[in-house]
Amino acid sequence: MNEQNDLATRAKEEFNGMAKQGLAHPSTKPVLTGAAIGAVAGALLPVVSLPLGLAVGAGYAFWQRIKN
């Protein structure tokens, strides 16, 4: 339970930092890159839509930033 709270706290702090600092925050560019890669994959794959690919790509990149 403590690990989940810690992860949620880190995610909230990271998201708030990205929202306040914009491109100056160190996580913003990797998350945007992940979103772009996901959007391209969504456009190329017939099963995945562009918005879904974008969201999954951004979510994966964000997860990589906060999981440690």
Distance bins in CASP14 RR format, pairs under 12 A and 6 or more apart:
PFRMAT RR
TARGET T0000
AUTHOR 0000-0000-0000
RMODE 2
METHOD distances of the structure
MODEL  1
1 7 0 0 0 0 0 1 0 0 0 0 0
1 8 0 0 0 0 0 1 0 0 0 0 0
2 8 0 0 0 0 0 1 0 0 0 0 0
2 9 0 0 0 0 0 1 0 0 0 0 0
3 9 0 0 0 0 0 1 0 0 0 0 0
3 10 0 0 0 0 0 1 0 0 0 0 0
3 67 0 0 0 0 0 1 0 0 0 0 0
4 10 0 0 0 0 0 1 0 0 0 0 0
4 11 0 0 0 0 0 1 0 0 0 0 0
5 11 0 0 0 0 0 1 0 0 0 0 0
5 12 0 0 0 0 0 1 0 0 0 0 0
6 12 0 0 0 0 0 1 0 0 0 0 0
6 13 0 0 0 0 0 1 0 0 0 0 0
6 66 0 0 0 0 1 0 0 0 0 0 0
6 67 0 0 0 0 0 1 0 0 0 0 0
6 68 0 0 0 0 0 1 0 0 0 0 0
7 13 0 0 0 0 0 1 0 0 0 0 0
7 14 0 0 0 0 0 1 0 0 0 0 0
7 62 0 0 0 0 0 1 0 0 0 0 0
7 63 0 0 0 0 1 0 0 0 0 0 0
7 65 0 0 0 0 0 1 0 0 0 0 0
7 66 1 0 0 1 0 0 0 0 0 0 0
7 67 1 0 0 1 0 0 0 0 0 0 0
7 68 0 0 0 0 0 1 0 0 0 0 0
8 14 0 0 0 0 0 1 0 0 0 0 0
8 15 0 0 0 0 0 1 0 0 0 0 0
8 66 0 0 0 0 1 0 0 0 0 0 0
9 15 0 0 0 0 0 1 0 0 0 0 0
9 16 0 0 0 0 0 1 0 0 0 0 0
9 66 0 0 0 0 1 0 0 0 0 0 0
10 16 0 0 0 0 0 1 0 0 0 0 0
10 17 0 0 0 0 0 1 0 0 0 0 0
10 27 0 0 0 0 0 1 0 0 0 0 0
10 62 0 0 0 0 0 1 0 0 0 0 0
10 63 0 0 0 0 0 1 0 0 0 0 0
10 65 0 0 0 0 1 0 0 0 0 0 0
10 66 1 0 1 0 0 0 0 0 0 0 0
10 67 0 0 0 0 1 0 0 0 0 0 0
10 68 0 0 0 0 1 0 0 0 0 0 0
11 17 0 0 0 0 0 1 0 0 0 0 0
11 18 0 0 0 0 0 1 0 0 0 0 0
11 27 0 0 0 0 0 1 0 0 0 0 0
11 31 0 0 0 0 0 1 0 0 0 0 0
11 59 0 0 0 0 0 1 0 0 0 0 0
11 62 1 0 0 1 0 0 0 0 0 0 0
11 63 0 0 0 0 1 0 0 0 0 0 0
11 65 0 0 0 0 1 0 0 0 0 0 0
11 66 1 0 1 0 0 0 0 0 0 0 0
11 67 0 0 0 0 1 0 0 0 0 0 0
12 18 0 0 0 0 0 1 0 0 0 0 0
12 19 0 0 0 0 0 1 0 0 0 0 0
12 62 0 0 0 0 0 1 0 0 0 0 0
12 66 0 0 0 0 1 0 0 0 0 0 0
13 19 0 0 0 0 0 1 0 0 0 0 0
13 20 0 0 0 0 0 1 0 0 0 0 0
13 21 0 0 0 0 0 1 0 0 0 0 0
13 25 0 0 0 0 0 1 0 0 0 0 0
13 27 0 0 0 0 0 1 0 0 0 0 0
13 65 0 0 0 0 0 1 0 0 0 0 0
13 66 0 0 0 0 1 0 0 0 0 0 0
14 20 0 0 0 0 0 1 0 0 0 0 0
14 21 0 0 0 0 0 1 0 0 0 0 0
14 25 0 0 0 0 1 0 0 0 0 0 0
14 26 0 0 0 0 1 0 0 0 0 0 0
14 27 1 0 1 0 0 0 0 0 0 0 0
14 28 0 0 0 0 1 0 0 0 0 0 0
14 30 0 0 0 0 0 1 0 0 0 0 0
14 31 0 0 0 0 1 0 0 0 0 0 0
14 59 0 0 0 0 0 1 0 0 0 0 0
14 61 0 0 0 0 0 1 0 0 0 0 0
14 62 1 0 0 1 0 0 0 0 0 0 0
14 63 0 0 0 0 0 1 0 0 0 0 0
14 64 0 0 0 0 0 1 0 0 0 0 0
14 65 1 0 0 1 0 0 0 0 0 0 0
14 66 1 0 1 0 0 0 0 0 0 0 0
14 67 0 0 0 0 0 1 0 0 0 0 0
14 68 0 0 0 0 0 1 0 0 0 0 0
15 21 0 0 0 0 0 1 0 0 0 0 0
15 22 0 0 0 0 0 1 0 0 0 0 0
15 25 0 0 0 0 1 0 0 0 0 0 0
15 27 0 0 0 0 1 0 0 0 0 0 0
15 28 0 0 0 0 0 1 0 0 0 0 0
15 31 0 0 0 0 1 0 0 0 0 0 0
15 58 0 0 0 0 0 1 0 0 0 0 0
15 59 0 0 0 0 0 1 0 0 0 0 0
15 62 1 0 0 1 0 0 0 0 0 0 0
15 63 0 0 0 0 0 1 0 0 0 0 0
15 65 0 0 0 0 0 1 0 0 0 0 0
15 66 0 0 0 0 1 0 0 0 0 0 0
16 22 0 0 0 0 0 1 0 0 0 0 0
16 25 0 0 0 0 1 0 0 0 0 0 0
16 27 0 0 0 0 0 1 0 0 0 0 0
17 23 0 0 0 0 0 1 0 0 0 0 0
17 24 0 0 0 0 1 0 0 0 0 0 0
17 25 1 0 1 0 0 0 0 0 0 0 0
17 26 0 0 0 0 1 0 0 0 0 0 0
17 27 1 0 0 1 0 0 0 0 0 0 0
17 28 0 0 0 0 1 0 0 0 0 0 0
17 31 0 0 0 0 0 1 0 0 0 0 0
17 65 0 0 0 0 0 1 0 0 0 0 0
17 66 0 0 0 0 0 1 0 0 0 0 0
18 24 0 0 0 0 1 0 0 0 0 0 0
18 25 1 0 1 0 0 0 0 0 0 0 0
18 26 0 0 0 0 1 0 0 0 0 0 0
18 27 1 0 1 0 0 0 0 0 0 0 0
18 28 1 0 1 0 0 0 0 0 0 0 0
18 29 0 0 0 0 1 0 0 0 0 0 0
18 30 0 0 0 0 0 1 0 0 0 0 0
18 31 1 0 0 1 0 0 0 0 0 0 0
18 32 0 0 0 0 1 0 0 0 0 0 0
18 58 0 0 0 0 0 1 0 0 0 0 0
18 61 0 0 0 0 0 1 0 0 0 0 0
18 62 0 0 0 0 1 0 0 0 0 0 0
18 65 0 0 0 0 1 0 0 0 0 0 0
18 66 0 0 0 0 0 1 0 0 0 0 0
19 25 0 0 0 0 1 0 0 0 0 0 0
19 27 0 0 0 0 0 1 0 0 0 0 0
19 28 0 0 0 0 1 0 0 0 0 0 0
19 31 0 0 0 0 0 1 0 0 0 0 0
20 27 0 0 0 0 0 1 0 0 0 0 0
20 28 0 0 0 0 0 1 0 0 0 0 0
21 27 0 0 0 0 1 0 0 0 0 0 0
21 28 1 0 0 1 0 0 0 0 0 0 0
21 29 0 0 0 0 0 1 0 0 0 0 0
22 28 1 0 1 0 0 0 0 0 0 0 0
22 29 0 0 0 0 1 0 0 0 0 0 0
22 31 0 0 0 0 0 1 0 0 0 0 0
22 32 0 0 0 0 1 0 0 0 0 0 0
23 29 1 0 0 1 0 0 0 0 0 0 0
23 30 0 0 0 0 0 1 0 0 0 0 0
23 31 0 0 0 0 0 1 0 0 0 0 0
23 32 0 0 0 0 1 0 0 0 0 0 0
23 33 0 0 0 0 0 1 0 0 0 0 0
25 31 0 0 0 0 1 0 0 0 0 0 0
25 32 0 0 0 0 0 1 0 0 0 0 0
25 62 0 0 0 0 0 1 0 0 0 0 0
25 65 0 0 0 0 0 1 0 0 0 0 0
26 65 0 0 0 0 1 0 0 0 0 0 0
27 33 0 0 0 0 0 1 0 0 0 0 0
27 34 0 0 0 0 0 1 0 0 0 0 0
27 58 0 0 0 0 0 1 0 0 0 0 0
27 59 0 0 0 0 0 1 0 0 0 0 0
27 61 0 0 0 0 1 0 0 0 0 0 0
27 62 1 0 0 1 0 0 0 0 0 0 0
27 63 0 0 0 0 0 1 0 0 0 0 0
27 64 0 0 0 0 1 0 0 0 0 0 0
27 65 1 0 1 0 0 0 0 0 0 0 0
27 66 0 0 0 0 1 0 0 0 0 0 0
28 34 0 0 0 0 0 1 0 0 0 0 0
28 35 0 0 0 0 0 1 0 0 0 0 0
28 58 0 0 0 0 0 1 0 0 0 0 0
28 61 0 0 0 0 0 1 0 0 0 0 0
28 62 0 0 0 0 0 1 0 0 0 0 0
28 65 0 0 0 0 1 0 0 0 0 0 0
29 35 0 0 0 0 0 1 0 0 0 0 0
29 36 0 0 0 0 0 1 0 0 0 0 0
29 58 0 0 0 0 0 1 0 0 0 0 0
29 61 0 0 0 0 1 0 0 0 0 0 0
29 65 0 0 0 0 0 1 0 0 0 0 0
30 36 0 0 0 0 0 1 0 0 0 0 0
30 37 0 0 0 0 0 1 0 0 0 0 0
30 57 0 0 0 0 0 1 0 0 0 0 0
30 58 0 0 0 0 1 0 0 0 0 0 0
30 59 0 0 0 0 0 1 0 0 0 0 0
30 60 0 0 0 0 0 1 0 0 0 0 0
30 61 1 0 1 0 0 0 0 0 0 0 0
30 62 0 0 0 0 1 0 0 0 0 0 0
30 63 0 0 0 0 0 1 0 0 0 0 0
30 64 1 0 0 1 0 0 0 0 0 0 0
30 65 1 0 0 1 0 0 0 0 0 0 0
30 66 0 0 0 0 0 1 0 0 0 0 0
31 37 0 0 0 0 0 1 0 0 0 0 0
31 38 0 0 0 0 0 1 0 0 0 0 0
31 54 0 0 0 0 0 1 0 0 0 0 0
31 55 0 0 0 0 0 1 0 0 0 0 0
31 57 0 0 0 0 1 0 0 0 0 0 0
31 58 1 0 1 0 0 0 0 0 0 0 0
31 59 1 0 0 1 0 0 0 0 0 0 0
31 60 0 0 0 0 1 0 0 0 0 0 0
31 61 1 0 1 0 0 0 0 0 0 0 0
31 62 1 0 1 0 0 0 0 0 0 0 0
31 63 0 0 0 0 1 0 0 0 0 0 0
31 64 0 0 0 0 1 0 0 0 0 0 0
31 65 1 0 0 1 0 0 0 0 0 0 0
31 66 0 0 0 0 0 1 0 0 0 0 0
32 38 0 0 0 0 0 1 0 0 0 0 0
32 39 0 0 0 0 0 1 0 0 0 0 0
32 54 0 0 0 0 0 1 0 0 0 0 0
32 57 0 0 0 0 0 1 0 0 0 0 0
32 58 1 0 0 1 0 0 0 0 0 0 0
32 59 0 0 0 0 0 1 0 0 0 0 0
32 61 0 0 0 0 1 0 0 0 0 0 0
32 62 0 0 0 0 0 1 0 0 0 0 0
32 65 0 0 0 0 0 1 0 0 0 0 0
33 39 0 0 0 0 0 1 0 0 0 0 0
33 40 0 0 0 0 0 1 0 0 0 0 0
33 54 0 0 0 0 0 1 0 0 0 0 0
33 57 0 0 0 0 1 0 0 0 0 0 0
33 58 0 0 0 0 1 0 0 0 0 0 0
33 59 0 0 0 0 0 1 0 0 0 0 0
33 60 0 0 0 0 0 1 0 0 0 0 0
33 61 1 0 0 1 0 0 0 0 0 0 0
33 62 0 0 0 0 0 1 0 0 0 0 0
33 64 0 0 0 0 0 1 0 0 0 0 0
33 65 0 0 0 0 0 1 0 0 0 0 0
34 40 0 0 0 0 1 0 0 0 0 0 0
34 41 0 0 0 0 1 0 0 0 0 0 0
34 53 0 0 0 0 1 0 0 0 0 0 0
34 54 0 0 0 0 1 0 0 0 0 0 0
34 55 0 0 0 0 0 1 0 0 0 0 0
34 56 0 0 0 0 1 0 0 0 0 0 0
34 57 1 0 1 0 0 0 0 0 0 0 0
34 58 1 0 1 0 0 0 0 0 0 0 0
34 59 1 0 0 1 0 0 0 0 0 0 0
34 60 1 0 0 1 0 0 0 0 0 0 0
34 61 1 0 1 0 0 0 0 0 0 0 0
34 62 0 0 0 0 1 0 0 0 0 0 0
34 63 0 0 0 0 0 1 0 0 0 0 0
34 64 0 0 0 0 1 0 0 0 0 0 0
34 65 0 0 0 0 0 1 0 0 0 0 0
35 41 0 0 0 0 0 1 0 0 0 0 0
35 42 0 0 0 0 0 1 0 0 0 0 0
35 50 0 0 0 0 0 1 0 0 0 0 0
35 51 0 0 0 0 0 1 0 0 0 0 0
35 52 0 0 0 0 0 1 0 0 0 0 0
35 53 0 0 0 0 1 0 0 0 0 0 0
35 54 1 0 1 0 0 0 0 0 0 0 0
35 55 1 0 0 1 0 0 0 0 0 0 0
35 56 0 0 0 0 1 0 0 0 0 0 0
35 57 1 0 1 0 0 0 0 0 0 0 0
35 58 1 1 0 0 0 0 0 0 0 0 0
35 59 1 0 0 1 0 0 0 0 0 0 0
35 60 0 0 0 0 1 0 0 0 0 0 0
35 61 1 0 0 1 0 0 0 0 0 0 0
35 62 0 0 0 0 1 0 0 0 0 0 0
36 42 0 0 0 0 0 1 0 0 0 0 0
36 43 0 0 0 0 0 1 0 0 0 0 0
36 50 0 0 0 0 0 1 0 0 0 0 0
36 53 0 0 0 0 0 1 0 0 0 0 0
36 54 1 0 0 1 0 0 0 0 0 0 0
36 57 0 0 0 0 1 0 0 0 0 0 0
36 58 0 0 0 0 1 0 0 0 0 0 0
36 61 0 0 0 0 1 0 0 0 0 0 0
37 43 0 0 0 0 0 1 0 0 0 0 0
37 44 0 0 0 0 0 1 0 0 0 0 0
37 53 0 0 0 0 1 0 0 0 0 0 0
37 54 0 0 0 0 1 0 0 0 0 0 0
37 56 0 0 0 0 1 0 0 0 0 0 0
37 57 1 0 0 1 0 0 0 0 0 0 0
37 58 0 0 0 0 1 0 0 0 0 0 0
37 59 0 0 0 0 0 1 0 0 0 0 0
37 60 0 0 0 0 1 0 0 0 0 0 0
37 61 0 0 0 0 1 0 0 0 0 0 0
38 44 0 0 0 0 1 0 0 0 0 0 0
38 45 0 0 0 0 1 0 0 0 0 0 0
38 48 0 0 0 0 1 0 0 0 0 0 0
38 49 0 0 0 0 0 1 0 0 0 0 0
38 50 0 0 0 0 1 0 0 0 0 0 0
38 51 0 0 0 0 0 1 0 0 0 0 0
38 52 0 0 0 0 1 0 0 0 0 0 0
38 53 1 0 1 0 0 0 0 0 0 0 0
38 54 1 0 1 0 0 0 0 0 0 0 0
38 55 0 0 0 0 1 0 0 0 0 0 0
38 56 1 0 0 1 0 0 0 0 0 0 0
38 57 1 0 1 0 0 0 0 0 0 0 0
38 58 1 0 0 1 0 0 0 0 0 0 0
38 59 0 0 0 0 1 0 0 0 0 0 0
38 60 0 0 0 0 1 0 0 0 0 0 0
38 61 0 0 0 0 1 0 0 0 0 0 0
39 45 0 0 0 0 0 1 0 0 0 0 0
39 48 0 0 0 0 1 0 0 0 0 0 0
39 49 0 0 0 0 1 0 0 0 0 0 0
39 50 1 0 1 0 0 0 0 0 0 0 0
39 51 0 0 0 0 1 0 0 0 0 0 0
39 52 0 0 0 0 1 0 0 0 0 0 0
39 53 1 0 1 0 0 0 0 0 0 0 0
39 54 1 0 1 0 0 0 0 0 0 0 0
39 55 0 0 0 0 1 0 0 0 0 0 0
39 56 0 0 0 0 1 0 0 0 0 0 0
39 57 1 0 0 1 0 0 0 0 0 0 0
39 58 0 0 0 0 1 0 0 0 0 0 0
40 48 0 0 0 0 0 1 0 0 0 0 0
40 50 0 0 0 0 1 0 0 0 0 0 0
40 53 0 0 0 0 1 0 0 0 0 0 0
40 54 0 0 0 0 1 0 0 0 0 0 0
40 56 0 0 0 0 0 1 0 0 0 0 0
40 57 0 0 0 0 1 0 0 0 0 0 0
41 47 0 0 0 0 0 1 0 0 0 0 0
41 48 1 0 0 1 0 0 0 0 0 0 0
41 49 0 0 0 0 0 1 0 0 0 0 0
41 50 0 0 0 0 1 0 0 0 0 0 0
41 52 0 0 0 0 1 0 0 0 0 0 0
41 53 1 0 1 0 0 0 0 0 0 0 0
41 54 0 0 0 0 1 0 0 0 0 0 0
41 55 0 0 0 0 0 1 0 0 0 0 0
41 56 0 0 0 0 1 0 0 0 0 0 0
41 57 1 0 0 1 0 0 0 0 0 0 0
41 60 0 0 0 0 0 1 0 0 0 0 0
42 48 1 0 1 0 0 0 0 0 0 0 0
42 49 1 0 0 1 0 0 0 0 0 0 0
42 50 1 0 1 0 0 0 0 0 0 0 0
42 51 0 0 0 0 1 0 0 0 0 0 0
42 52 1 0 0 1 0 0 0 0 0 0 0
42 53 1 0 1 0 0 0 0 0 0 0 0
42 54 1 0 0 1 0 0 0 0 0 0 0
42 55 0 0 0 0 0 1 0 0 0 0 0
42 56 0 0 0 0 1 0 0 0 0 0 0
42 57 0 0 0 0 1 0 0 0 0 0 0
43 49 0 0 0 0 1 0 0 0 0 0 0
43 50 1 0 1 0 0 0 0 0 0 0 0
43 51 0 0 0 0 0 1 0 0 0 0 0
43 52 0 0 0 0 0 1 0 0 0 0 0
43 53 0 0 0 0 1 0 0 0 0 0 0
43 54 0 0 0 0 1 0 0 0 0 0 0
44 50 0 0 0 0 1 0 0 0 0 0 0
44 53 0 0 0 0 0 1 0 0 0 0 0
45 52 0 0 0 0 1 0 0 0 0 0 0
45 53 0 0 0 0 1 0 0 0 0 0 0
45 56 0 0 0 0 0 1 0 0 0 0 0
47 53 0 0 0 0 0 1 0 0 0 0 0
47 56 0 0 0 0 0 1 0 0 0 0 0
48 54 0 0 0 0 1 0 0 0 0 0 0
48 55 0 0 0 0 0 1 0 0 0 0 0
48 56 1 0 0 1 0 0 0 0 0 0 0
48 57 0 0 0 0 0 1 0 0 0 0 0
49 55 0 0 0 0 1 0 0 0 0 0 0
49 56 0 0 0 0 0 1 0 0 0 0 0
50 56 0 0 0 0 0 1 0 0 0 0 0
50 57 0 0 0 0 0 1 0 0 0 0 0
51 57 0 0 0 0 0 1 0 0 0 0 0
51 58 0 0 0 0 0 1 0 0 0 0 0
52 58 0 0 0 0 0 1 0 0 0 0 0
52 59 0 0 0 0 0 1 0 0 0 0 0
53 59 0 0 0 0 1 0 0 0 0 0 0
53 60 0 0 0 0 1 0 0 0 0 0 0
53 61 0 0 0 0 0 1 0 0 0 0 0
54 60 0 0 0 0 0 1 0 0 0 0 0
54 61 0 0 0 0 0 1 0 0 0 0 0
55 61 0 0 0 0 0 1 0 0 0 0 0
55 62 0 0 0 0 0 1 0 0 0 0 0
56 62 0 0 0 0 0 1 0 0 0 0 0
56 63 0 0 0 0 0 1 0 0 0 0 0
57 63 0 0 0 0 1 0 0 0 0 0 0
57 64 0 0 0 0 0 1 0 0 0 0 0
58 64 0 0 0 0 0 1 0 0 0 0 0
58 65 0 0 0 0 0 1 0 0 0 0 0
59 65 0 0 0 0 1 0 0 0 0 0 0
59 66 0 0 0 0 1 0 0 0 0 0 0
59 67 0 0 0 0 0 1 0 0 0 0 0
60 66 0 0 0 0 0 1 0 0 0 0 0
60 67 0 0 0 0 0 1 0 0 0 0 0
61 67 0 0 0 0 0 1 0 0 0 0 0
END
